[in-house]
Amino acid sequence: TFMQVKTDDGKTVSFDVDHVTEVVFDTTSSDHEYVDLGLPSGTLWATCNIGATKPEEFGDYFAWGETEPKEVYDYLSYKYATTKGQFLESITKYNMFENIGIIDSLSMLLPEDDVVTVKWGFDWRMPTTDEMNELVENCEYKWIEFNGVYGAKFIGKNGKSVFFPAAGFRRNMNENSELIEGYYWSSSISLELEDNALLLYFRELGILSNFDIDRCKGLPVRAVRAKK
C-alpha cells in the first residue's frame, strides 16, 4: 500500500506504508553544496560525505539501511538481522532470498531507511546503481591527493569535478583500507549474494560500480539530488 506526501517544495514522495517505521525527517536542510557534472540524467552530486563538512573529510560510516553511525559494525548490531551466536541467521527487511528469511521483495531503500533523506531532507537521497554507473561512464577518473587525502576525482565532460576520499570501511570496531580504497553505498541490495548490498568501489588502479559487500559493514555515503 502506497501513500503520497507533498513536500514543502511541491514534490510528491511515495511511501510503502506496509513497511514504514517511525522516523523523523529533516525537512529544513536542503542547502548543501553540490556539483553539476553535466551528466545525461542531470543528477547533482554532493561535494562531501554525510557527516563531513569538507570534500576531503571521511564523514560518518553507516551499515546499509541504518541512519546512525555506531561503534561496532557486525550482524549482531545490525538493525535488519537476527543471529545465531556470532553468525547471521536471517535478514528481516530488504530480502529477496528464501534461504535467509521472509521475502518482502524490497530491493531498494525506502525513504525512512535512507540516511541521506533522513538527515538532509526530501530533496536528497542515496544514489542508485544506475546513477553510480552513469558517474563512472561519463566522467574521467583520476586517483589524486587532495588536501593531504588520497581519493577519486571524477571530472565531468563540462570540466567540473567532485572528489571522493578513500575512506575505507568499518568492520566490527576496526578501520580498514583508509587512504587506500573507497567504498560508497548505493541504495540497492545485491540480487546475487543474500546479505550484501551494492556500492561504488575505487582504488589507485581503477574503479568498479555494482561491487558488493556485507550490509552490516560501515561505509561512507555520498548524496545526490535531481537537477532543480
C-alpha positions in Angstrom: 0.0 0.0 0.0 1.5 3.3 -1.0 0.8 6.8 0.4 1.8 10.0 -1.3 3.0 13.1 0.6 3.6 16.6 -0.7 6.9 18.2 0.4 7.4 21.9 1.0 8.9 22.4 -2.5 5.8 20.9 -4.2 7.3 17.5 -4.9 5.4 14.2 -4.3 7.1 11.4 -2.3 5.6 7.9 -2.3 5.9 5.6 0.8 5.2 1.9 1.1 3.2 2.2 4.3 3.2 -1.6 4.9 7.0 -1.2 5.6 7.3 2.3 7.1 8.7 2.5 10.6 8.6 5.6 12.8 11.1 8.1 11.7 11.7 11.9 11.9 12.9 13.6 8.7 14.9 16.8 8.5 12.7 18.9 6.2 14.6 22.1 6.8 18.0 21.3 5.4 18.3 21.2 1.7 21.0 23.8 1.4 24.0 21.5 0.8 26.7 22.2 -1.8 26.6 20.1 -4.9 28.3 19.8 -8.4 26.6 19.6 -11.7 28.9 17.3 -13.7 26.8 17.6 -16.9 25.5 14.1 -16.6 22.8 12.9 -19.0 20.3 12.4 -16.2 21.0 15.8 -14.7 21.8 14.2 -11.4 23.7 16.5 -9.0 26.3 15.1 -6.6 27.0 16.5 -3.2 30.5 17.8 -2.6 31.1 16.0 0.7 30.1 12.8 2.5 27.3 12.6 5.0 28.7 13.8 8.4 31.5 15.8 6.7 31.9 19.5 6.0 34.8 19.3 3.5 35.3 17.1 0.5 38.4 15.5 2.0 36.7 14.6 5.3 35.6 10.9 5.6 32.3 11.8 7.4 30.3 9.1 9.2 30.0 5.4 8.5 26.7 3.6 8.2 25.6 0.0 7.9 23.3 -0.3 4.8 19.8 0.8 5.6 20.7 2.3 9.0 20.6 6.0 9.7 23.0 6.5 12.6 26.8 5.8 12.9 27.8 3.4 15.7 30.9 1.8 17.3 30.6 -1.8 16.2 29.7 -2.9 12.6 28.6 -6.6 12.6 25.4 -8.6 12.2 24.9 -8.7 16.0 24.4 -5.0 15.9 22.7 -4.8 12.5 19.2 -3.4 12.5 17.8 -5.8 9.9 19.2 -9.1 11.0 18.8 -12.0 13.5 21.8 -14.0 14.6 22.6 -17.4 16.0 25.6 -17.0 18.2 28.0 -14.9 16.2 26.5 -15.9 12.8 23.8 -14.4 10.6 20.6 -16.3 10.8 18.1 -14.1 8.8 17.6 -10.8 7.1 14.4 -9.2 8.4 13.9 -6.4 5.7 15.1 -6.0 2.1 15.2 -9.7 1.4 14.8 -11.5 -1.9 16.0 -14.9 -0.9 14.0 -17.7 0.8 17.0 -19.3 2.4 17.7 -16.2 4.6 14.3 -15.1 5.8 10.9 -14.0 4.7 10.9 -12.5 1.2 9.5 -8.9 1.2 10.6 -8.1 -2.4 12.2 -4.8 -1.2 15.4 -4.3 -3.2 15.9 -0.5 -2.8 15.9 1.7 0.2 12.7 3.3 1.3 13.0 6.9 2.3 12.8 6.2 6.1 15.8 3.9 5.8 17.8 6.3 3.6 20.3 8.1 5.8 20.6 10.9 3.2 16.9 11.6 3.1 16.5 11.4 6.9 19.4 13.7 7.6 19.3 16.1 4.6 15.6 16.2 3.7 13.4 15.1 0.8 15.5 16.8 -1.9 18.4 14.4 -1.2 18.8 10.6 -1.3 21.4 7.9 -1.7 22.5 7.2 -5.3 21.1 4.3 -7.3 23.4 1.8 -9.0 22.3 3.4 -12.3 23.5 6.8 -11.1 26.8 5.3 -9.9 27.2 3.7 -13.3 26.5 7.0 -15.0 29.1 8.7 -12.9 31.7 6.2 -13.9 30.8 6.0 -17.5 30.5 9.8 -18.1 33.4 11.1 -16.1 37.1 10.9 -16.3 38.5 9.1 -13.2 41.7 10.2 -11.5 43.4 9.0 -8.3 44.7 12.1 -6.6 45.9 13.6 -3.3 43.6 16.4 -2.2 44.5 18.4 0.9 46.6 15.6 2.2 44.0 12.9 1.5 44.0 10.3 -1.3 40.9 9.5 -3.2 39.0 9.6 -6.5 38.4 12.7 -8.6 35.5 12.4 -11.1 35.7 15.0 -13.9 32.6 15.7 -16.0 32.6 16.5 -19.6 31.8 20.1 -18.7 35.1 20.3 -16.8 33.5 20.3 -13.3 34.6 17.7 -10.8 33.8 16.1 -7.5 36.2 14.4 -5.0 35.6 11.2 -3.0 38.1 10.5 -0.2 39.4 6.9 0.0 37.7 6.5 3.4 37.8 2.7 3.5 35.2 0.9 5.6 34.4 -0.3 9.1 34.2 -3.9 10.2 33.4 -4.8 13.8 35.4 -2.0 15.6 38.2 -1.8 13.1 39.2 0.7 10.4 40.0 -0.8 7.0 41.7 0.4 3.9 41.7 4.1 4.8 43.5 6.2 2.1 43.9 3.0 0.0 40.4 2.2 -1.1 37.0 3.9 -1.4 33.6 2.2 -0.6 30.4 4.1 -1.1 26.9 2.6 -0.6 24.2 2.6 -3.3 20.5 2.3 -2.5 20.2 -1.3 -3.8 20.8 -4.7 -2.4 22.7 -7.4 -4.3 20.5 -9.8 -6.2 23.2 -12.4 -6.2 24.5 -12.5 -2.7 21.8 -12.7 0.0 23.2 -10.4 2.7 25.1 -8.0 0.5 24.3 -4.5 -0.9 25.8 -2.8 -3.9 28.4 0.0 -3.9 30.9 2.1 -5.7 34.4 0.9 -5.2 37.7 2.5 -6.2 41.5 2.4 -5.6 44.5 3.8 -7.3 44.4 1.2 -10.1 40.8 1.7 -11.1 37.1 1.8 -10.2 34.1 -0.6 -10.1 30.4 0.1 -9.8 28.0 -2.7 -8.8 30.6 -4.1 -6.4 29.0 -5.6 -3.3 29.8 -6.1 0.4 28.1 -7.3 3.6 25.3 -4.9 4.6 26.4 -4.9 8.2 29.7 -3.2 7.4 30.1 0.6 7.9 30.6 2.6 4.7 30.6 6.3 4.0 27.7 7.8 1.9 27.6 10.4 -0.8 24.3 12.1 -1.5 22.6 13.0 -4.8 19.6 15.1 -5.9 17.7 15.8 -9.0 18.5 18.9 -11.0 16.4 21.9 -10.0 
